[in-house]
Amino acid sequence: MAFGSPPAFMGYVGFVRFGPSDTDLVRATSADIRLSQEIIKPDLIDSRFDRTTYQLGPKIVEGSAEFPAIFDSGGTGSSNDVAEKLYRLACQRDASGKIGSTEIAVKYTSQSASFRFPGCIVNNWRFAVAQSDVINIGIDVIGIDRVSTDLTEPGDDEFKTTRIVTWNDAVFSIDEADGTTSVVSSEYIRNFDIEIANDAERFYTLNGKLSPQDIAPRKRDVTGSLTIMGRHPSLSSIAEDNENRCTEDRTMVFGYNISAPSCGTGFKVRLKDLVFEIEEMSLTNDLFETTVNYTSFPGGRLLLAEDPLISGVNSVGTPVGIIS
């Protein structure tokens, strides 16, 4: 049967949504959530110089999505809300340490290329801002299965013209434990990034399927780096004197502010118990900068309300050294 000439489809006709009933739209710069399967060709002794057997590998659902933070425009697709919801999906654990899951819907074209990916978890959540650039957010997901389906096009109320959040909207501060004494303010920072990694693993059983029975996260890591214009002597001293302290209680606030009530709500997180590494320095003909890597030890509790990564969301005021 002839199918005719192959049509050319542009990627912008697709979309990515997540949550119950596809309530949350991600205006993505890229998305590659997919189903894959390895076909293994083992080396067997069988008197032939061609391969005569093949083996099916597990079905793997994984991928990533990248998108800029977008101010709330009154529609259901505002990335203000999306940024926080994806952050919470990456952090929230139940009393047994399990992480919450969501369903992700991806439409590539109108030609039978729409799928749902049930049981997805956010394995990694990233937030990055660089001077003169937009605030970028990214996720890596792991899922259970892929189901072909028809997806409803997003409505016009989800596509109001909206401003992307840029570096001037970002907030950043490293404070003492009391949250009122600044160690490093945002005026020193040229680039900042953070990643929350859950180190999740797929677990297979003899369930008659090539897909995993469950996905479970391990201990999470909260790490990142900041690029400083010049060198910050106080922060450098803190890192050099790590051996002189037995505990750490400094906090970090990151996120973005709003400039007008019509922009909706901002997004801010306070991290606790930060350990800084000694700065990385190099001398070139360009601007002198130093890079400081850090790790947060939030000590997540099994009770959701006590998890600092959750209780610290949007519960902070304007950080020290930030001009609203």
PAZAPA-4460 file (N, C-alpha, C; in steps of 0.05 Angstrom, whole numbers, plus 32768, in hexadecimal, padded with zeros to 4 digits):
% residues 324
    n_x    n_y    n_z   ca_x   ca_y   ca_z    c_x    c_y    c_z   seq   type   mol
   8011   7FE8   8000   8000   8000   8000   8012   8019   8000     1      M     A
   800C   802B   7FEE   801C   8044   7FEC   8012   8058   8000     2      A     A
   8024   8066   800D   801D   807A   8021   8020   8097   8016     3      F     A
   802A   809A   7FFD   802D   80B4   7FF2   8048   80C0   7FFB     4      G     A
   804B   80DA   7FF5   8064   80E8   7FFC   8065   80ED   801A     5      S     A
   807D   80EA   8026   807F   80EF   8043   807A   810D   8049     6      P     A
   8068   8113   805C   8063   812F   8063   8078   813A   8075     7      P     A
   807B   8155   8074   808F   8163   8085   807F   8170   809C     8      A     A
   8086   8168   80B4   8079   8174   80CC   808D   8184   80DC     9      F     A
   8085   819B   80E5   8097   81AC   80F6   8091   81A6   8113    10      M     A
   80A6   81A7   8124   80A4   819F   813F   8093   81B1   8151    11      G     A
   808F   81CA   8148   8081   81DD   8159   8063   81D6   815C    12      Y     A
   8059   81C4   814B   803D   81BC   814D   8038   81AA   8164    13      V     A
   804D   819F   8170   804A   818D   8187   8048   819C   81A1    14      G     A
   8045   818D   81B6   8045   8199   81D1   804B   8184   81E6    15      F     A
   8051   818D   81FE   8056   817C   8215   8045   8185   822C    16      V     A
   8037   8172   8238   8026   8179   8250   802A   8163   8265    17      R     A
   8024   816A   827E   8025   8157   8293   8010   815C   82A7    18      F     A
   800D   8149   82BA   7FF9   814D   82CF   7FDF   813F   82C9    19      G     A
   7FCD   813E   82DC   7FB2   8132   82D8   7FA3   8140   82C2    20      P     A
   7F98   8132   82AF   7F88   813D   8299   7F98   8151   8289    21      S     A
   7FB3   814E   8288   7FC4   8160   8278   7FC0   817D   827F    22      D     A
   7FC0   8183   8299   7FBA   819E   82A2   7FD1   81B1   829E    23      T     A
   7FEA   81A8   829C   8001   81BA   829D   8010   81B8   8282    24      D     A
   8012   81CF   8275   801F   81D1   825C   803B   81DB   8260    25      L     A
   804F   81CE   8253   806B   81D7   8253   8071   81E4   8238    26      V     A
   8077   81FD   8237   807F   820A   821E   809D   8205   821B    27      R     A
   80A3   81EF   820F   80BE   81E4   820F   80D0   81EE   81F9    28      A     A
   80EA   81F0   81FE   80FD   81F4   81E8   8105   81DA   81DC    29      T     A
   8104   81C4   81EB   8109   81AA   81E0   80FD   8195   81F3    30      S     A
   80F6   817E   81E7   80EB   8168   81F7   80F1   814E   81E7    31      A     A
   80FC   813A   81F5   8102   8121   81E7   80FA   8109   81F8    32      D     A
   80E3   810B   8205   80D9   80F4   8215   80D1   80DE   8201    33      I     A
   80DA   80C6   8205   80D7   80B2   81F1   80D7   8095   81FD    34      R     A
   80CF   8083   81EC   80D1   8066   81F2   80E7   805A   81E1    35      L     A
   80F9   804A   81ED   810E   803E   81DE   8112   8021   81E7    36      S     A
   811E   8011   81D6   8124   7FF5   81DD   813C   7FEC   81CE    37      Q     A
   814F   7FE0   81DC   8167   7FD6   81CF   8162   7FBA   81C4    38      E     A
   816C   7FB5   81AC   816B   7F9A   81A1   8188   7F8F   81A3    39      I     A
   818B   7F7B   81B3   81A6   7F70   81B9   81AB   7F59   81A6    40      I     A
   81C4   7F59   819B   81CC   7F43   8189   81E3   7F34   8196    41      K     A
   81DE   7F1F   81A5   81F3   7F12   81B4   8206   7F02   81A2    42      P     A
   821F   7EFE   81AB   8232   7EED   819D   822E   7ED0   81A7    43      D     A
   8225   7EBF   8195   8221   7EA3   819C   8232   7E92   8189    44      L     A
   823A   7E7B   8193   8249   7E67   8183   8234   7E55   8176    45      I     A
   8230   7E59   815B   821A   7E4B   814E   8221   7E43   8131    46      D     A
   823B   7E42   812B   8245   7E39   8111   823F   7E4C   80FA    47      S     A
   8236   7E65   8101   8230   7E79   80EC   8240   7E92   80F1    48      R     A
   8247   7EA0   80DA   8254   7EB9   80DD   8241   7ED1   80DD    49      F     A
   8227   7ECC   80D9   8212   7EE0   80DD   8204   7EDA   80F8    50      D     A
   81FA   7EEF   8103   81EB   7EEC   811C   81D0   7EDF   8117    51      R     A
   81C8   7ECD   8129   81AF   7EBE   8125   819B   7EC2   813B    52      T     A
   81A2   7ED2   814F   8190   7ED6   8165   8190   7EF4   816D    53      T     A
   817A   7EFC   8179   8179   7F17   8184   8169   7F17   819E    54      Y     A
   816E   7F2B   81AE   8162   7F2C   81C9   8156   7F47   81CD    55      Q     A
   813E   7F48   81D9   8130   7F61   81DE   813A   7F6D   81F9    56      L     A
   8140   7F86   81F8   8147   7F94   8211   812E   7F9F   821E    57      G     A
   8130   7FAB   8236   8119   7FB7   8243   810F   7FD0   8234    58      P     A
   80F6   7FD6   8237   80EA   7FEE   822C   80F0   8005   823F    59      K     A
   80FD   801A   8234   8106   8030   8245   80F7   8049   823D    60      I     A
   80EA   8055   8250   80DC   806F   824C   80EC   8084   825C    61      V     A
   80F7   8097   824D   8107   80AC   825A   810A   80C3   8247    62      E     A
   8115   80D9   8251   8119   80F0   8240   811A   8109   8251    63      G     A
   811B   8120   8243   811E   8139   8251   810C   814E   8244    64      S     A
   8109   8164   8252   80FB   817B   8247   8109   8194   8252    65      A     A
   810C   81A8   8241   8119   81C1   8248   8105   81D7   8242    66      E     A
   8104   81EB   8254   80F2   8202   824E   80FA   821A   825E    67      F     A
   80F4   8232   8254   80FA   824A   8264   80E4   824F   8278    68      P     A
   80EC   825B   828F   80D8   8264   82A2   80C7   827A   8295    69      A     A
   80AD   8279   8298   809B   828C   828C   8088   8297   82A1    70      I     A
   8085   82B1   82A1   8073   82BE   82B5   8056   82B6   82B0    71      F     A
   8046   82B6   82C6   802A   82AF   82C5   801B   82C3   82B5    72      D     A
   800C   82BA   82A1   7FFC   82CC   8290   7FDE   82C8   8294    73      S     A
   7FD7   82B8   82A8   7FBB   82B3   82AD   7FB1   829A   82A0    74      G     A
   7FC1   828E   828F   7FB9   8275   8282   7FC1   825D   8292    75      G     A
   7FB8   8245   828A   7FBE   822D   8299   7FDA   8223   8293    76      T     A
   7FE6   822E   827E   8001   8225   8275   8018   8236   827E    77      G     A
   8014   8246   8293   8029   8258   829D   803F   8247   82A9    78      S     A
   8058   824D   82A1   806F   823D   82AB   8076   8245   82C8    79      S     A
   806B   825B   82D2   806E   8261   82EE   8064   8248   82FE    80      N     A
   804C   8240   82F8   8040   822A   8306   804E   8210   82FF    81      D     A
   8055   820D   82E5   8062   81F5   82DC   807D   81F1   82E9    82      V     A
   808D   8206   82EC   80A7   8204   82F8   80A5   81F8   8314    83      A     A
   8092   8203   8324   8090   81FA   8340   8084   81DD   8341    84      E     A
   8071   81D7   8330   8065   81BC   8330   807A   81A7   8329    85      K     A
   808B   81AD   8315   80A0   8199   830E   80B5   8197   8324    86      L     A
   80BB   81AE   8331   80CD   81AD   8347   80C2   819B   835E    87      Y     A
   80A9   819F   8364   809D   818E   8379   809C   8171   8371    88      R     A
   8097   816B   8358   8098   814F   834F   80B4   8143   8353    89      L     A
   80C8   8153   834F   80E4   8149   8352   80EB   8145   836F    90      A     A
   80DE   8153   8381   80E7   8152   839D   80D5   8142   83B0    91      C     A
   80BB   8142   83AA   80A8   8136   83BE   80AC   8118   83C0    92      Q     A
   80AF   810F   83D9   80B1   80F2   83DF   809B   80EC   83F3    93      R     A
   8092   80D2   83F3   807F   80CA   8407   808D   80BE   841F    94      D     A
   807F   80B2   8431   808B   80A8   844A   809E   8091   8445    95      A     A
   809C   8084   842E   80AF   806E   8428   80C5   8077   8416    96      S     A
   80C7   8091   8410   80DC   809B   83FF   80D5   809A   83E2    97      G     A
   80BD   8091   83DA   80B5   8090   83BF   80AF   80AD   83B4    98      K     A
   80B4   80B0   839A   80B0   80CA   838E   8096   80CA   837E    99      I     A
   8088   80E1   837D   806F   80E3   836F   8073   80E0   8351   100      G     A
   805E   80D8   8343   805F   80D4   8326   804A   80E5   8319   101      S     A
   804D   80E8   82FF   8039   80F7   82EF   8037   80EA   82D3   102      T     A
   8023   80F2   82C4   8021   80E9   82A9   8029   8100   8297   103      E     A
   8039   80FA   8282   8042   810E   826F   8037   8107   8254   104      I     A
   802C   811B   8247   8020   8118   822C   8031   8128   8219   105      A     A
   8039   811B   8203   8049   8128   81EE   803C   8124   81D3   106      V     A
   8039   813A   81C4   802F   8138   81A9   8045   8142   8197   107      K     A
   804C   8131   8183   8061   8139   8170   8054   8145   8157   108      Y     A
   8042   8136   814A   8033   8140   8133   8017   8136   8135   109      T     A
   8007   813E   8120   7FEB   8135   8120   7FE8   8119   8113   110      S     A
   7FFE   810E   810A   7FFD   80F4   80FC   8004   80DD   810E   111      Q     A
   7FF2   80D6   8120   7FF5   80BF   8132   800F   80C0   8141   112      S     A
   8017   80D7   814B   8030   80DA   815A   802A   80E9   8174   113      A     A
   8017   80E0   8183   8010   80EB   819D   8010   80D4   81B2   114      S     A
   801D   80DA   81C8   8021   80C4   81DC   801D   80CF   81F8   115      F     A
   8015   80BC   8209   8015   80C1   8226   802A   80AF   8233   116      R     A
   8038   80B9   8246   804C   80AB   8255   8044   80AA   8272   117      F     A
   8036   8095   827B   802D   8093   8297   8043   808C   82AA   118      P     A
   803F   8093   82C3   8052   808B   82D8   806D   8098   82D7   119      G     A
   806E   80B1   82CC   8088   80BE   82C9   8090   80CC   82E3   120      C     A
   80AA   80CA   82EA   80B5   80D9   8301   80C9   80ED   82F6   121      I     A
   80CC   8103   8304   80E1   8117   82FD   80FB   810E   830C   122      V     A
   810D   8103   82FD   8125   80F8   8308   8139   810F   830E   123      N     A
   813A   8123   82FC   814C   8139   8300   813D   8153   82FA   124      N     A
   8142   8167   830A   8137   8182   8306   814D   8196   8306   125      W     A
   814E   81A8   82F1   8164   81BB   82EE   8159   81D7   82EC   126      R     A
   8169   81EA   82F7   8162   8206   82F6   817C   8215   82F1   127      F     A
   817D   8226   82DC   8195   8234   82D6   818F   8250   82CB   128      A     A
   81A0   8263   82D3   819D   827E   82C9   81BA   8289   82C5   129      V     A
   81BD   8296   82AE   81D7   82A3   82A8   81D1   82C0   82A1   130      A     A
   81E4   82D1   82A7   81E1   82ED   82A1   81DA   82F1   8283   131      Q     A
   81C8   8304   827E   81BF   830A   8263   81AF   82F4   8256   132      S     A
   81A4   82E1   8265   8196   82CB   8259   817C   82C6   8268   133      D     A
   816D   82B3   825E   8153   82AB   826B   8159   8297   8281   134      V     A
   8145   8294   8293   8147   827E   82A7   813D   8265   829A   135      I     A
   814E   8251   829A   8148   8237   828D   8142   8222   82A2   136      N     A
   812E   8211   829D   8127   81FB   82AF   8126   81E2   829E   137      I     A
   8130   81CC   82A9   8130   81B3   829B   8129   819C   82AD   138      G     A
   811E   8187   82A1   8118   816E   82B0   8121   8156   82A0   139      I     A
   8129   8141   82AF   812D   8126   82A4   8118   8114   82B0   140      D     A
   810A   8105   82A0   80F5   80F4   82AB   80FA   80D7   82A4   141      V     A
   80EF   80C5   82B4   80EE   80A9   82AF   80D2   809F   82B2   142      I     A
   80C9   808F   829F   80AD   8086   829F   80AB   8068   829E   143      G     A
   8092   805E   829D   808C   8042   829D   8084   8037   8281   144      I     A
   8075   8047   8273   8069   803C   825A   8063   8053   8247   145      D     A
   805D   804D   822E   8053   8060   821A   803A   8056   820E   146      R     A
   8026   8068   820C   800B   8061   8202   8004   8075   81EC   147      V     A
   7FFE   806A   81D4   7FF5   807C   81BE   7FD9   8086   81C4   148      S     A
   7FD3   809F   81BE   7FBA   80AB   81C5   7FB5   80C4   81B4   149      T     A
   7F9D   80CE   81B5   7F97   80E8   81A9   7F97   80FD   81BF   150      D     A
   7FA5   8114   81B9   7FA8   8129   81CD   7F9A   8142   81C4   151      L     A
   7F8C   814F   81D6   7F7D   8168   81D0   7F91   817F   81CE   152      T     A
   7F8D   8190   81BA   7F9E   81A7   81B7   7F9A   81BA   81CE   153      E     A
   7FB0   81C7   81D8   7FAD   81DB   81ED   7F9A   81F2   81E4   154      P     A
   7F8B   81FC   81F6   7F78   8212   81F0   7F86   822D   81EE   155      G     A
   7F78   8241   81E4   7F84   825C   81E2   7F8A   8268   81FD   156      D     A
   7F7C   8260   8212   7F81   826C   822C   7F9C   8264   8237   157      D     A
   7FA9   8250   822B   7FC3   8247   8234   7FDA   8255   8225   158      E     A
   7FD3   8267   8213   7FE8   8272   8202   7FE6   8291   8201   159      F     A
   7FE1   829D   8217   7FE2   82BA   8218   8000   82C2   8215   160      K     A
   8004   82D9   8207   801F   82E2   8203   802B   82E9   821E   161      T     A
   8042   82DD   8224   804D   82DF   823F   806B   82E3   823E   162      T     A
   8075   82F2   8251   8092   82F8   8252   80A1   82E0   825E   163      R     A
   80B8   82DA   8252   80CA   82C6   825D   80DA   82D2   8274   164      I     A
   80E0   82C3   8288   80EF   82CD   829F   810C   82CF   8298   165      V     A
   8118   82E6   829C   8134   82EB   8295   8145   82EF   82AD   166      T     A
   815F   82F2   82A9   8172   82F3   82BF   816D   830A   82D3   167      W     A
   8161   8320   82C9   815C   8336   82DB   8145   8330   82EF   168      N     A
   8136   831B   82EA   8120   8313   82FC   812A   82FF   8311   169      D     A
   8142   82F4   830D   814C   82DF   831F   8153   82EA   833A   170      A     A
   814F   82D9   834E   8157   82DF   836A   816B   82CB   8373   171      V     A
   817E   82D4   8382   8193   82C2   838C   819F   82CE   83A5   172      F     A
   81A4   82BD   83B9   81B2   82C7   83D1   81BC   82AF   83E0   173      S     A
   81D4   82B2   83EC   81DE   829F   83FF   81DE   82AD   841A   174      I     A
   81D0   82A2   842E   81CC   82AF   8447   81D6   829D   845E   175      D     A
   81DA   82AA   8475   81DE   829B   848D   81C4   828D   8495   176      E     A
   81C6   827C   84A9   81AE   826C   84B1   8196   827C   84B8   177      A     A
   819A   8295   84C3   8184   82A5   84CB   8174   82B1   84B3   178      D     A
   8180   82AE   849B   8172   82B8   8483   8172   82D6   8480   179      G     A
   817F   82E5   8491   817F   8302   8490   819B   830D   848B   180      T     A
   81AF   82FD   848F   81CB   8307   848B   81D6   82FB   8471   181      T     A
   81DC   830C   845F   81E5   8303   8444   8203   82FC   8444   182      S     A
   8209   82E6   8437   8225   82DF   8432   822D   82E7   8416   183      V     A
   821C   82E0   8403   8220   82E7   83E7   8206   82F1   83DB   184      V     A
   8206   8308   83CF   81EE   8313   83C2   81F0   830F   83A4   185      S     A
   81DA   8314   8396   81D8   830E   837A   81EA   831F   8368   186      S     A
   81F3   8336   8372   8203   8347   8362   821E   833B   835A   187      E     A
   8227   8326   8369   8240   8319   8363   823C   8303   834E   188      Y     A
   8224   82FA   8349   821F   82E1   833A   821A   82E7   831D   189      I     A
   8229   82D8   830C   8225   82DA   82EF   8215   82C1   82E5   190      R     A
   821A   82AA   82F0   820B   8292   82E8   8205   8282   8301   191      N     A
   81EE   8274   8301   81E6   8263   8317   81D7   824B   830C   192      F     A
   81DC   8234   8317   81CD   821C   830F   81CA   8209   8327   193      D     A
   81B5   81F9   8326   81B0   81E5   833B   81A3   81CD   832E   194      I     A
   81A9   81B6   8338   819C   819D   832E   8194   818C   8346   195      E     A
   817C   8182   8345   8172   816F   8359   8170   8154   834B   196      I     A
   8180   8141   8354   8182   8126   8347   8178   8111   835A   197      A     A
   8165   8101   8351   8159   80EC   8361   8166   80D1   835E   198      N     A
   8176   80CE   8349   8185   80B4   8345   8172   809D   8344   199      D     A
   815B   80A0   8336   8147   808B   8335   8150   8073   8325   200      A     A
   8145   805C   832B   814C   8043   831D   8133   8033   8316   201      E     A
   8133   8026   82FF   811D   8015   82F7   8121   7FF9   8304   202      R     A
   810B   7FED   830C   810C   7FD3   8318   80F9   7FC0   8309   203      F     A
   8104   7FAA   82FF   80F5   7F97   82EF   80EF   7F7E   82FF   204      Y     A
   80D8   7F72   82F9   80D0   7F59   8305   80C7   7F46   82EF   205      T     A
   80C0   7F2E   82F7   80B6   7F1A   82E3   8098   7F1F   82E0   206      L     A
   8091   7F38   82D7   8075   7F3F   82D4   806A   7F3B   82B8   207      N     A
   807A   7F2E   82A7   8071   7F29   828C   8073   7F40   827A   208      G     A
   8081   7F55   8282   8083   7F6D   8272   80A1   7F75   826F   209      K     A
   80A6   7F84   825A   80C1   7F8F   8255   80C5   7FAA   8262   210      L     A
   80B0   7FB4   826E   80B1   7FCE   827C   80B5   7FC9   829A   211      S     A
   80C0   7FDC   82A8   80C6   7FD8   82C5   80AC   7FD6   82D6   212      P     A
   80AE   7FC7   82EB   8098   7FC5   82FE   8095   7FDF   830E   213      Q     A
   80AC   7FEC   8314   80AB   8005   8323   80C5   8015   831F   214      D     A
   80C4   802E   8326   80DB   803F   8326   80DE   804B   8342   215      I     A
   80F6   804A   834D   80FA   8054   8368   8112   8066   8369   216      A     A
   8110   807C   8377   8127   808E   8379   813A   8086   8390   217      P     A
   8153   808D   838D   8166   8088   83A3   816A   80A2   83B2   218      R     A
   8180   80A5   83C1   8186   80BE   83CE   818A   80D4   83BA   219      K     A
   817F   80EB   83BF   8181   8101   83AC   8199   8112   83B2   220      R     A
   81A3   811F   839C   81B9   8132   839E   81AF   814D   8395   221      D     A
   81B7   8162   83A4   81B0   817E   839E   81CA   818C   839A   222      V     A
   81D2   8191   8381   81EC   819D   837B   81E9   81B3   8367   223      T     A
   81FE   81C3   8365   81FE   81D8   8351   8218   81E8   8352   224      G     A
   8218   81FE   8343   822F   820F   8342   8227   822C   833E   225      S     A
   8239   823E   8344   8234   825A   833F   824E   8267   8335   226      L     A
   824B   8278   8321   8262   8286   8316   8261   82A3   8321   227      T     A
   8277   82AB   832D   827A   82C4   833A   828B   82D7   832A   228      I     A
   8282   82F0   8327   8293   8304   831A   82AA   830B   832D   229      M     A
   82C2   8304   8326   82D8   8308   8338   82DA   82F1   834C   230      G     A
   82E1   82F8   8364   82E3   82E5   837A   82D5   82F0   8392   231      R     A
   82C6   82DE   83A0   82B8   82E7   83B9   82C8   82DD   83D1   232      H     A
   82D7   82EE   83DE   82E9   82E6   83F4   82DA   82D7   840B   233      P     A
   82C2   82E1   8411   82B4   82D5   8428   82AB   82B8   8421   234      S     A
   82A1   82B4   8409   8298   8299   8401   82B1   8287   83FE   235      L     A
   82C7   8292   83F4   82DF   8282   83F2   82E9   8279   840D   236      S     A
   82E7   828B   8421   82F0   8284   843C   82DF   826F   8448   237      S     A
   82C4   8270   8442   82B2   825C   844C   82BA   8240   8442   238      I     A
   82C1   823E   8428   82C9   8225   841D   82E4   821B   8427   239      A     A
   82F7   822D   842A   8311   8225   8434   8310   821C   8451   240      E     A
   82FD   8226   8460   82FB   8220   847D   82E7   820A   8482   241      D     A
   82E0   81FA   846E   82CE   81E3   8473   82D7   81D1   8489   242      N     A
   82F1   81CD   848B   82FD   81BB   849F   82FA   81C5   84BB   243      E     A
   82F4   81DF   84BF   82F2   81EB   84D9   82D5   81EB   84E4   244      N     A
   82C3   81DF   84D5   82A7   81DD   84DE   829E   81C1   84DC   245      R     A
   828B   81BA   84EE   8280   819F   84EE   8264   819E   84E2   246      C     A
   8257   81B5   84DF   823D   81B6   84D3   823B   81CE   84C0   247      T     A
   8227   81CF   84AF   8222   81E6   849E   8205   81EE   84A1   248      E     A
   81FF   8207   84A2   81E4   8210   84A4   81DD   8228   8492   249      D     A
   81EE   822E   847F   81E9   8244   846D   81D3   823C   8459   250      R     A
   81C4   824F   8450   81AE   824A   843D   81B2   8259   8423   251      T     A
   81A3   8250   840F   81A4   825D   83F5   8188   8260   83EB   252      M     A
   8182   8278   83E0   8168   827D   83D3   816C   8281   83B6   253      V     A
   815C   8274   83A5   815D   8278   8388   8141   8278   837D   254      F     A
   813E   8283   8366   8124   8284   8358   8121   829D   8348   255      G     A
   8108   82A7   8347   8104   82C0   8338   80ED   82CF   8344   256      Y     A
   80EE   82EA   8343   80DA   82FC   834D   80C6   8302   8337   257      N     A
   80B1   8311   833F   809E   831C   832B   80A1   833A   832C   258      I     A
   809B   8347   8316   809E   8364   8314   8083   8372   8315   259      S     A
   806D   8363   8313   8053   8370   8314   803E   835B   831C   260      A     A
   8029   8363   832A   8015   8350   8333   8009   833F   831C   261      P     A
   8008   834B   8304   7FFC   833C   82EE   800E   8325   82E5   262      S     A
   8027   8323   82EF   8038   830D   82E7   8033   82F4   82F7   263      C     A
   8021   82F5   830A   801C   82DE   831B   8030   82DC   8332   264      G     A
   8038   82C3   8338   804A   82BF   834F   8066   82B8   8345   265      T     A
   807A   82BE   8355   8095   82B6   834F   809A   829A   8358   266      G     A
   80B3   8292   8357   80BB   8278   8360   80D6   827A   836F   267      F     A
   80D6   8272   8388   80EE   8274   8398   80F0   825B   83AA   268      K     A
   8109   8253   83AE   810F   823C   83BF   8126   8243   83D1   269      V     A
   8124   823B   83EA   813A   823E   83FD   8146   8223   8402   270      R     A
   8160   8220   83FC   816F   8208   8402   817D   820B   841C   271      L     A
   8182   81F6   842A   818F   81F7   8444   81A9   81E7   8444   272      K     A
   81BA   81ED   8458   81D2   81DD   845E   81E3   81D9   8446   273      D     A
   81EF   81EF   843D   81FF   81EF   8424   821D   81EB   842B   274      L     A
   822A   81DA   841C   8247   81D7   841E   8253   81E0   8403   275      V     A
   8266   81F2   8405   8273   81FE   83ED   828E   81F2   83E9   276      F     A
   8295   81EE   83D0   82B0   81E5   83C9   82C2   81FE   83C3   277      E     A
   82DC   81FA   83C5   82EF   820F   83C0   82EC   8218   83A3   278      I     A
   82EC   8232   839E   82E6   823C   8383   82FB   8233   836E   279      E     A
   82F1   8231   8355   8302   822B   833E   8309   8245   8331   280      E     A
   8323   8249   832C   832D   8263   8320   833F   825D   8308   281      M     A
   833D   826E   82F5   834F   826D   82DE   8353   828A   82D4   282      S     A
   836A   828F   82CA   8371   82AA   82C0   8372   82AA   82A2   283      L     A
   8361   82BB   8295   8361   82BE   8278   8360   82DB   8271   284      T     A
   835F   82E1   8257   835C   82FD   824F   8340   8307   8251   285      N     A
   832E   82F6   8259   8312   82FD   825B   830C   8306   8278   286      D     A
   82F3   830A   827E   82EA   8312   8299   82F3   82FD   82AD   287      L     A
   82FE   8306   82C4   8306   82F3   82D9   82EE   82EA   82E8   288      F     A
   82E9   82D0   82E9   82D3   82C4   82F7   82DD   82AD   8308   289      E     A
   82CD   82A6   831C   82D2   828E   832B   82B9   827D   832C   290      T     A
   82BC   8263   832D   82A5   8250   832F   82A6   8242   8349   291      T     A
   828F   8242   8357   828C   8234   8370   8277   821E   836E   292      V     A
   827E   8206   8373   826B   81F0   8374   8261   81EC   8391   293      N     A
   8249   81E3   8393   823D   81E0   83AE   822B   81C7   83AE   294      Y     A
   8225   81BE   83C7   8212   81A9   83CC   8200   81B1   83E3   295      T     A
   81E6   81AC   83E0   81D3   81B1   83F6   81CC   8196   8403   296      S     A
   81CB   8197   841D   81C3   817F   842D   81A9   8185   843B   297      F     A
   8193   8184   842D   817A   818D   8439   816F   817A   844F   298      P     A
   8178   8161   844F   816F   814F   8464   8151   814A   8462   299      G     A
   8148   8142   844A   812B   813E   8446   811E   812B   8459   300      G     A
   8108   8133   8465   80F9   8122   8477   80E5   8111   8468   301      R     A
   80DD   80FB   8474   80C9   80EA   8467   80AD   80F5   8469   302      L     A
   80A9   8109   847B   8090   8117   847C   8092   812E   8469   303      L     A
   807F   8130   8456   8080   8143   8440   8083   815F   844B   304      L     A
   8074   8166   845F   8074   8182   8469   808F   818A   8475   305      A     A
   80A0   8176   847B   80BA   817C   8488   80D1   817B   8474   306      E     A
   80CC   8174   845B   80E1   8173   8447   80E9   8190   8441   307      D     A
   8102   8198   8446   810A   81B3   8441   8108   81BC   8424   308      P     A
   810C   81A9   8412   810A   81B0   83F5   80ED   81B7   83EE   309      L     A
   80DA   81AE   83FD   80BE   81B4   83F8   80B5   81CC   8409   310      I     A
   80BB   81CB   8423   80B3   81E1   8434   80C1   81FB   842E   311      S     A
   80D7   81FA   841F   80E6   8212   8418   80DD   821F   83FE   312      G     A
   80C8   8214   83F2   80BE   8220   83D9   80AC   8238   83DE   313      V     A
   80B2   824E   83D2   80A2   8267   83D4   809B   826E   83F1   314      N     A
   80AB   8266   8404   80A7   826D   8420   80BB   8282   8429   315      S     A
   80CA   828D   8416   80DF   82A0   841D   80D7   82BB   8413   316      V     A
   80E0   82CF   8421   80DD   82EB   8418   80F2   82F2   8404   317      G     A
   80F5   830C   83FF   810A   8315   83EC   8125   830F   83F9   318      T     A
   8137   8300   83ED   8150   82FA   83F9   8161   8313   83FE   319      P     A
   8173   8311   8411   8186   8327   8417   8196   832D   83FE   320      V     A
   8199   8347   83F8   81A9   834F   83E1   819A   8350   83C7   321      G     A
   817F   834A   83C7   8170   834A   83AF   815E   8362   83AF   322      I     A
   815D   8370   8398   814B   8387   8395   8132   837E   8387   323      I     A
   811B   8381   8394   8102   8378   8388   80FB   838B   8370   324      S     A
***
